[in-house]
Amino acid sequence: MEELTRLGLKYGTDKATHHGYTKHYHERFKDIRMDVKNVLEIGTAKGASIQMWKDYFPNAMIYTIDIRDIYEYPEHPRIVLCRYNFGKREDSESSFTHHEYKYPAKDGFKGINTFLKELPIEFDIIIDDGSHMMKDQQLTLAMLFEQVKSGGIYVLEDLTTSHDKGIYDRYKVKGDTNSLAMLNKFNETGKFESVHMIKEEMDYLNENITYCEILQMPISSQATLAFMGKKEAASIVKIEIEEPTAFSKHIDSLILEETYKEAVLSSKEEVVEETVEEPVVEVVEEVVEEVVEEPEMMEEESAEIPEKKKG
């Protein structure tokens, strides 16, 4: 039995029992479990799965969101319990009923926007095990996927409620986008379409989700789970430049001085070469030609004079 299923059965989470999710989680998380720093699970309930994640990710902070106060476990330094309503973008002051549960307003319910302001954290893993309502699943994905770290994973549980059986009608409202159909369409077209998302949110998902793996559990014909991966950010190589020491500065000055000397010698050699390259030969030839030509002219003149005398 894999480690995560063992822990799930220990604490009694349905992820390890009738849903059969833990085997698939373990396959995807086993190689990164020691490196994971921040995990968010939406839907705390009594806290069984939170205890499982705490033990499975020993170096991680586990954040958990719910609108119910039914958590049964003692406080732990690596578990952060939060109370938000992830079915609303903005804060709400009124009580409401969801399924068979009635939630009194008390101090009101904080919406997703307030969560993003109060906990601006990048999560290695986000797991939506919340209300399973079409709207809530899609709204949460749209608004929280940006909080997934580069290369991180977003999981959408219990897509069972997307099926058309009458028992799941309470998870839908008129005009809803079906969550499972939305994911299948993304896999076909590379585009998200949802009445619960704004264009900028859908564009962000289109550009940053690298894969969407939808699994149907063999333990149940309708238990369905989706893993979505976040695009890796372009890596940036950071070069650290050490402060120069007195010794390194001295060596640098010697190198600079030697380089200067070589440059001076090189420039002198160039001057000598330029002097040698003057057209000395051409000047000599011109002088020789002049010296040679003068006697010829004199001979011609002397040859002409006697002829004049004879006449």
C-alpha beads as a LAMMPS data file, in Angstrom:
LAMMPS data file: protein, C-alpha beads

311 atoms
310 bonds

1 atom types
1 bond types

-500.0 500.0 xlo xhi
-500.0 500.0 ylo yhi
-500.0 500.0 zlo zhi

Masses

1 110.0

Atoms # bond

1 1 1 0.000 0.000 0.000
2 1 1 1.384 3.397 -0.981
3 1 1 2.185 5.897 1.772
4 1 1 -0.597 8.389 1.007
5 1 1 -3.343 5.750 1.043
6 1 1 -2.032 4.452 4.360
7 1 1 -2.191 7.963 5.835
8 1 1 -5.628 8.561 4.328
9 1 1 -7.006 5.400 5.913
10 1 1 -5.364 6.310 9.213
11 1 1 -7.279 9.580 9.391
12 1 1 -10.429 8.321 7.655
13 1 1 -10.608 10.645 4.623
14 1 1 -12.904 9.607 1.780
15 1 1 -10.036 10.358 -0.620
16 1 1 -8.596 6.992 0.454
17 1 1 -11.849 5.073 0.801
18 1 1 -14.777 5.233 -1.619
19 1 1 -13.284 7.901 -3.933
20 1 1 -9.938 6.169 -4.389
21 1 1 -8.037 9.401 -5.081
22 1 1 -4.951 8.826 -2.910
23 1 1 -3.320 6.312 -5.260
24 1 1 -3.364 8.862 -8.084
25 1 1 -2.192 11.663 -5.819
26 1 1 0.745 9.548 -4.645
27 1 1 1.808 8.754 -8.207
28 1 1 2.035 12.470 -9.009
29 1 1 3.333 13.826 -5.694
30 1 1 5.772 11.177 -4.446
31 1 1 8.825 12.689 -6.179
32 1 1 8.157 16.237 -4.990
33 1 1 6.687 15.644 -1.527
34 1 1 9.852 16.713 0.342
35 1 1 10.161 19.912 -1.723
36 1 1 6.566 21.143 -1.453
37 1 1 6.311 24.321 0.664
38 1 1 2.679 25.479 0.425
39 1 1 -0.504 23.444 -0.091
40 1 1 -4.055 24.831 -0.212
41 1 1 -7.127 22.627 0.107
42 1 1 -10.556 24.167 -0.362
43 1 1 -13.059 22.284 1.780
44 1 1 -11.787 21.451 5.260
45 1 1 -14.795 19.618 6.701
46 1 1 -13.696 17.875 9.911
47 1 1 -10.051 17.936 8.847
48 1 1 -9.171 14.313 8.011
49 1 1 -7.507 15.094 4.666
50 1 1 -5.666 18.064 6.213
51 1 1 -3.995 15.709 8.692
52 1 1 -3.096 13.404 5.813
53 1 1 -1.466 16.238 3.837
54 1 1 0.384 17.455 6.945
55 1 1 2.057 14.071 7.352
56 1 1 2.627 13.464 3.648
57 1 1 4.263 16.867 3.016
58 1 1 6.517 17.186 6.095
59 1 1 8.097 20.489 4.998
60 1 1 4.919 22.249 3.863
61 1 1 2.461 24.710 5.318
62 1 1 -1.070 23.391 4.837
63 1 1 -3.722 26.082 4.262
64 1 1 -7.357 25.079 4.336
65 1 1 -10.533 27.004 3.467
66 1 1 -14.089 26.370 4.587
67 1 1 -17.242 28.242 5.526
68 1 1 -18.128 25.731 8.225
69 1 1 -16.685 25.594 11.742
70 1 1 -16.627 21.816 12.173
71 1 1 -12.852 21.162 12.319
72 1 1 -12.149 18.491 14.943
73 1 1 -8.365 18.390 15.303
74 1 1 -6.070 20.347 17.643
75 1 1 -4.057 23.291 16.379
76 1 1 -0.781 22.604 14.581
77 1 1 1.980 25.062 13.636
78 1 1 1.922 23.935 9.997
79 1 1 -1.859 24.103 9.541
80 1 1 -3.636 27.394 8.827
81 1 1 -7.439 27.360 9.074
82 1 1 -9.229 30.068 7.067
83 1 1 -12.899 30.985 6.759
84 1 1 -13.883 32.303 3.335
85 1 1 -16.759 31.856 0.940
86 1 1 -15.196 30.718 -2.333
87 1 1 -18.542 30.929 -4.092
88 1 1 -18.293 34.733 -4.132
89 1 1 -15.806 37.155 -5.580
90 1 1 -16.604 39.809 -2.990
91 1 1 -17.423 39.716 0.735
92 1 1 -20.961 38.864 1.788
93 1 1 -22.813 39.827 4.970
94 1 1 -25.921 37.655 4.695
95 1 1 -26.551 34.089 5.803
96 1 1 -27.183 31.489 3.107
97 1 1 -28.079 27.856 2.663
98 1 1 -25.966 25.496 0.597
99 1 1 -27.292 21.988 0.075
100 1 1 -28.532 20.833 3.465
101 1 1 -26.275 23.227 5.390
102 1 1 -27.285 26.633 6.700
103 1 1 -24.453 29.107 7.267
104 1 1 -25.141 31.985 9.644
105 1 1 -23.519 35.275 8.732
106 1 1 -21.845 35.967 12.090
107 1 1 -19.224 38.492 11.023
108 1 1 -20.012 37.919 7.372
109 1 1 -18.169 35.863 4.784
110 1 1 -15.018 37.007 3.082
111 1 1 -14.910 36.415 -0.665
112 1 1 -12.088 35.269 -2.921
113 1 1 -10.776 38.789 -3.571
114 1 1 -10.224 39.303 0.156
115 1 1 -8.451 35.947 0.388
116 1 1 -6.066 36.958 -2.401
117 1 1 -5.254 40.202 -0.576
118 1 1 -4.819 38.615 2.840
119 1 1 -2.851 35.559 1.695
120 1 1 -0.825 36.527 -1.403
121 1 1 0.961 33.171 -1.431
122 1 1 2.208 31.008 -4.288
123 1 1 1.078 27.422 -3.766
124 1 1 2.845 24.312 -5.010
125 1 1 -0.518 22.516 -5.014
126 1 1 -4.140 23.700 -4.834
127 1 1 -6.903 21.128 -4.329
128 1 1 -10.557 22.090 -4.799
129 1 1 -12.685 19.796 -2.656
130 1 1 -15.206 22.512 -1.902
131 1 1 -18.900 22.808 -2.665
132 1 1 -18.727 20.891 -6.011
133 1 1 -21.116 23.462 -7.482
134 1 1 -20.442 24.272 -11.148
135 1 1 -20.141 27.990 -10.456
136 1 1 -17.866 27.575 -7.423
137 1 1 -15.543 25.134 -9.201
138 1 1 -15.117 27.452 -12.172
139 1 1 -14.897 30.685 -10.205
140 1 1 -12.251 29.230 -7.896
141 1 1 -10.200 27.917 -10.813
142 1 1 -10.425 31.261 -12.597
143 1 1 -9.366 33.341 -9.604
144 1 1 -6.856 31.044 -7.882
145 1 1 -4.895 29.499 -10.732
146 1 1 -2.664 32.559 -10.830
147 1 1 -1.621 31.671 -7.241
148 1 1 -0.229 28.315 -8.398
149 1 1 3.550 28.539 -8.606
150 1 1 5.421 27.983 -11.840
151 1 1 5.324 24.251 -12.576
152 1 1 2.725 23.678 -9.827
153 1 1 -0.474 21.625 -9.890
154 1 1 -4.177 22.491 -9.537
155 1 1 -6.568 19.640 -8.749
156 1 1 -10.330 19.688 -9.203
157 1 1 -12.027 16.920 -7.268
158 1 1 -15.509 15.444 -7.474
159 1 1 -16.365 16.308 -11.052
160 1 1 -18.955 13.610 -10.409
161 1 1 -21.441 16.442 -9.915
162 1 1 -21.142 17.326 -13.606
163 1 1 -22.949 14.130 -14.550
164 1 1 -26.580 14.357 -15.560
165 1 1 -28.137 12.069 -12.980
166 1 1 -30.947 13.718 -11.072
167 1 1 -29.168 13.393 -7.723
168 1 1 -26.635 15.972 -8.959
169 1 1 -29.152 18.586 -10.074
170 1 1 -28.686 20.530 -6.841
171 1 1 -25.095 21.340 -7.903
172 1 1 -26.291 23.186 -10.993
173 1 1 -28.329 26.281 -11.753
174 1 1 -30.089 27.306 -14.959
175 1 1 -27.658 28.501 -17.613
176 1 1 -24.620 26.928 -15.908
177 1 1 -21.498 25.873 -17.738
178 1 1 -20.876 22.205 -16.975
179 1 1 -17.429 21.888 -15.334
180 1 1 -16.506 18.499 -16.816
181 1 1 -17.698 19.545 -20.292
182 1 1 -15.640 22.748 -19.953
183 1 1 -12.455 20.780 -19.220
184 1 1 -13.086 18.301 -22.025
185 1 1 -13.581 21.176 -24.443
186 1 1 -10.309 22.752 -23.286
187 1 1 -8.521 19.493 -24.060
188 1 1 -10.063 19.515 -27.544
189 1 1 -9.649 23.190 -28.447
190 1 1 -7.140 24.688 -25.996
191 1 1 -9.770 27.237 -24.955
192 1 1 -11.768 27.743 -21.755
193 1 1 -15.369 28.865 -22.020
194 1 1 -17.446 29.563 -18.908
195 1 1 -20.305 31.909 -18.046
196 1 1 -18.707 32.309 -14.614
197 1 1 -15.336 33.609 -15.846
198 1 1 -14.349 36.941 -17.358
199 1 1 -12.320 37.090 -20.568
200 1 1 -9.033 37.957 -18.834
201 1 1 -9.373 34.926 -16.569
202 1 1 -10.089 32.562 -19.453
203 1 1 -7.160 34.012 -21.433
204 1 1 -4.847 33.448 -18.472
205 1 1 -5.939 29.823 -18.150
206 1 1 -5.540 29.256 -21.899
207 1 1 -1.978 30.600 -21.800
208 1 1 -0.796 28.978 -18.563
209 1 1 -2.375 25.518 -18.276
210 1 1 0.000 23.095 -19.958
211 1 1 -2.117 19.964 -19.487
212 1 1 -5.470 18.858 -18.118
213 1 1 -5.569 15.183 -17.142
214 1 1 -9.068 13.887 -16.355
215 1 1 -9.277 10.586 -14.473
216 1 1 -12.344 8.442 -13.900
217 1 1 -11.877 6.263 -10.847
218 1 1 -12.365 2.535 -11.442
219 1 1 -13.733 2.281 -7.903
220 1 1 -16.772 4.259 -9.047
221 1 1 -18.192 4.770 -12.510
222 1 1 -18.673 8.470 -11.808
223 1 1 -15.920 9.588 -9.402
224 1 1 -13.859 11.954 -11.547
225 1 1 -10.660 13.877 -10.813
226 1 1 -8.750 16.451 -12.907
227 1 1 -5.085 17.490 -12.635
228 1 1 -3.989 20.746 -14.295
229 1 1 -0.360 21.806 -14.650
230 1 1 0.994 25.367 -14.519
231 1 1 3.406 26.493 -17.211
232 1 1 7.046 26.756 -16.175
233 1 1 8.357 30.302 -16.064
234 1 1 11.399 31.099 -18.195
235 1 1 14.494 30.400 -16.121
236 1 1 16.761 33.311 -15.299
237 1 1 20.435 32.668 -14.569
238 1 1 21.657 34.948 -11.813
239 1 1 25.380 35.726 -11.895
240 1 1 26.804 36.854 -8.590
241 1 1 29.772 39.227 -8.814
242 1 1 32.097 39.074 -5.835
243 1 1 33.507 42.239 -4.289
244 1 1 37.169 42.710 -5.339
245 1 1 39.730 42.126 -2.556
246 1 1 42.896 44.195 -2.003
247 1 1 44.950 41.385 -3.509
248 1 1 42.726 41.060 -6.580
249 1 1 42.875 44.833 -7.060
250 1 1 46.703 44.672 -6.924
251 1 1 46.773 41.872 -9.494
252 1 1 44.399 43.822 -11.709
253 1 1 46.668 46.896 -11.553
254 1 1 49.729 44.817 -12.527
255 1 1 47.839 43.298 -15.434
256 1 1 46.690 46.748 -16.500
257 1 1 50.240 48.122 -16.258
258 1 1 51.656 45.222 -18.293
259 1 1 48.911 45.663 -20.879
260 1 1 49.783 49.361 -21.129
261 1 1 53.477 48.594 -21.670
262 1 1 52.679 46.125 -24.402
263 1 1 50.453 48.672 -26.073
264 1 1 53.216 51.331 -25.987
265 1 1 55.824 48.948 -27.454
266 1 1 53.393 47.877 -30.103
267 1 1 52.721 51.478 -31.102
268 1 1 56.508 52.192 -31.384
269 1 1 56.974 49.202 -33.660
270 1 1 54.197 50.493 -35.862
271 1 1 55.947 53.875 -36.128
272 1 1 59.237 52.185 -37.147
273 1 1 57.469 50.092 -39.719
274 1 1 55.830 53.171 -41.182
275 1 1 59.259 54.902 -41.502
276 1 1 60.750 51.910 -43.263
277 1 1 57.887 51.777 -45.652
278 1 1 58.640 55.287 -47.064
279 1 1 59.259 55.086 -50.842
280 1 1 63.056 55.561 -50.530
281 1 1 63.768 53.453 -53.565
282 1 1 61.615 55.583 -55.766
283 1 1 63.414 58.752 -54.704
284 1 1 66.836 57.193 -55.468
285 1 1 65.691 56.098 -58.866
286 1 1 64.498 59.598 -59.674
287 1 1 67.878 61.048 -58.660
288 1 1 69.774 58.474 -60.707
289 1 1 67.626 59.175 -63.692
290 1 1 68.343 62.896 -63.411
291 1 1 72.101 62.326 -63.071
292 1 1 72.164 59.989 -66.028
293 1 1 70.099 62.232 -68.214
294 1 1 72.265 65.342 -67.750
295 1 1 75.398 63.968 -69.465
296 1 1 73.386 62.869 -72.437
297 1 1 72.091 66.371 -72.856
298 1 1 75.633 67.797 -72.591
299 1 1 76.961 65.389 -75.165
300 1 1 74.281 66.408 -77.604
301 1 1 75.083 70.070 -77.076
302 1 1 78.839 69.490 -77.532
303 1 1 78.186 67.534 -80.666
304 1 1 76.196 70.373 -82.125
305 1 1 78.820 73.087 -81.463
306 1 1 81.553 71.769 -83.723
307 1 1 79.131 71.457 -86.524
308 1 1 78.344 75.174 -86.164
309 1 1 82.035 76.075 -86.186
310 1 1 82.655 74.150 -89.368
311 1 1 79.986 75.999 -91.128

Bonds

1 1 1 2
2 1 2 3
3 1 3 4
4 1 4 5
5 1 5 6
6 1 6 7
7 1 7 8
8 1 8 9
9 1 9 10
10 1 10 11
11 1 11 12
12 1 12 13
13 1 13 14
14 1 14 15
15 1 15 16
16 1 16 17
17 1 17 18
18 1 18 19
19 1 19 20
20 1 20 21
21 1 21 22
22 1 22 23
23 1 23 24
24 1 24 25
25 1 25 26
26 1 26 27
27 1 27 28
28 1 28 29
29 1 29 30
30 1 30 31
31 1 31 32
32 1 32 33
33 1 33 34
34 1 34 35
35 1 35 36
36 1 36 37
37 1 37 38
38 1 38 39
39 1 39 40
40 1 40 41
41 1 41 42
42 1 42 43
43 1 43 44
44 1 44 45
45 1 45 46
46 1 46 47
47 1 47 48
48 1 48 49
49 1 49 50
50 1 50 51
51 1 51 52
52 1 52 53
53 1 53 54
54 1 54 55
55 1 55 56
56 1 56 57
57 1 57 58
58 1 58 59
59 1 59 60
60 1 60 61
61 1 61 62
62 1 62 63
63 1 63 64
64 1 64 65
65 1 65 66
66 1 66 67
67 1 67 68
68 1 68 69
69 1 69 70
70 1 70 71
71 1 71 72
72 1 72 73
73 1 73 74
74 1 74 75
75 1 75 76
76 1 76 77
77 1 77 78
78 1 78 79
79 1 79 80
80 1 80 81
81 1 81 82
82 1 82 83
83 1 83 84
84 1 84 85
85 1 85 86
86 1 86 87
87 1 87 88
88 1 88 89
89 1 89 90
90 1 90 91
91 1 91 92
92 1 92 93
93 1 93 94
94 1 94 95
95 1 95 96
96 1 96 97
97 1 97 98
98 1 98 99
99 1 99 100
100 1 100 101
101 1 101 102
102 1 102 103
103 1 103 104
104 1 104 105
105 1 105 106
106 1 106 107
107 1 107 108
108 1 108 109
109 1 109 110
110 1 110 111
111 1 111 112
112 1 112 113
113 1 113 114
114 1 114 115
115 1 115 116
116 1 116 117
117 1 117 118
118 1 118 119
119 1 119 120
120 1 120 121
121 1 121 122
122 1 122 123
123 1 123 124
124 1 124 125
125 1 125 126
126 1 126 127
127 1 127 128
128 1 128 129
129 1 129 130
130 1 130 131
131 1 131 132
132 1 132 133
133 1 133 134
134 1 134 135
135 1 135 136
136 1 136 137
137 1 137 138
138 1 138 139
139 1 139 140
140 1 140 141
141 1 141 142
142 1 142 143
143 1 143 144
144 1 144 145
145 1 145 146
146 1 146 147
147 1 147 148
148 1 148 149
149 1 149 150
150 1 150 151
151 1 151 152
152 1 152 153
153 1 153 154
154 1 154 155
155 1 155 156
156 1 156 157
157 1 157 158
158 1 158 159
159 1 159 160
160 1 160 161
161 1 161 162
162 1 162 163
163 1 163 164
164 1 164 165
165 1 165 166
166 1 166 167
167 1 167 168
168 1 168 169
169 1 169 170
170 1 170 171
171 1 171 172
172 1 172 173
173 1 173 174
174 1 174 175
175 1 175 176
176 1 176 177
177 1 177 178
178 1 178 179
179 1 179 180
180 1 180 181
181 1 181 182
182 1 182 183
183 1 183 184
184 1 184 185
185 1 185 186
186 1 186 187
187 1 187 188
188 1 188 189
189 1 189 190
190 1 190 191
191 1 191 192
192 1 192 193
193 1 193 194
194 1 194 195
195 1 195 196
196 1 196 197
197 1 197 198
198 1 198 199
199 1 199 200
200 1 200 201
201 1 201 202
202 1 202 203
203 1 203 204
204 1 204 205
205 1 205 206
206 1 206 207
207 1 207 208
208 1 208 209
209 1 209 210
210 1 210 211
211 1 211 212
212 1 212 213
213 1 213 214
214 1 214 215
215 1 215 216
216 1 216 217
217 1 217 218
218 1 218 219
219 1 219 220
220 1 220 221
221 1 221 222
222 1 222 223
223 1 223 224
224 1 224 225
225 1 225 226
226 1 226 227
227 1 227 228
228 1 228 229
229 1 229 230
230 1 230 231
231 1 231 232
232 1 232 233
233 1 233 234
234 1 234 235
235 1 235 236
236 1 236 237
237 1 237 238
238 1 238 239
239 1 239 240
240 1 240 241
241 1 241 242
242 1 242 243
243 1 243 244
244 1 244 245
245 1 245 246
246 1 246 247
247 1 247 248
248 1 248 249
249 1 249 250
250 1 250 251
251 1 251 252
252 1 252 253
253 1 253 254
254 1 254 255
255 1 255 256
256 1 256 257
257 1 257 258
258 1 258 259
259 1 259 260
260 1 260 261
261 1 261 262
262 1 262 263
263 1 263 264
264 1 264 265
265 1 265 266
266 1 266 267
267 1 267 268
268 1 268 269
269 1 269 270
270 1 270 271
271 1 271 272
272 1 272 273
273 1 273 274
274 1 274 275
275 1 275 276
276 1 276 277
277 1 277 278
278 1 278 279
279 1 279 280
280 1 280 281
281 1 281 282
282 1 282 283
283 1 283 284
284 1 284 285
285 1 285 286
286 1 286 287
287 1 287 288
288 1 288 289
289 1 289 290
290 1 290 291
291 1 291 292
292 1 292 293
293 1 293 294
294 1 294 295
295 1 295 296
296 1 296 297
297 1 297 298
298 1 298 299
299 1 299 300
300 1 300 301
301 1 301 302
302 1 302 303
303 1 303 304
304 1 304 305
305 1 305 306
306 1 306 307
307 1 307 308
308 1 308 309
309 1 309 310
310 1 310 311
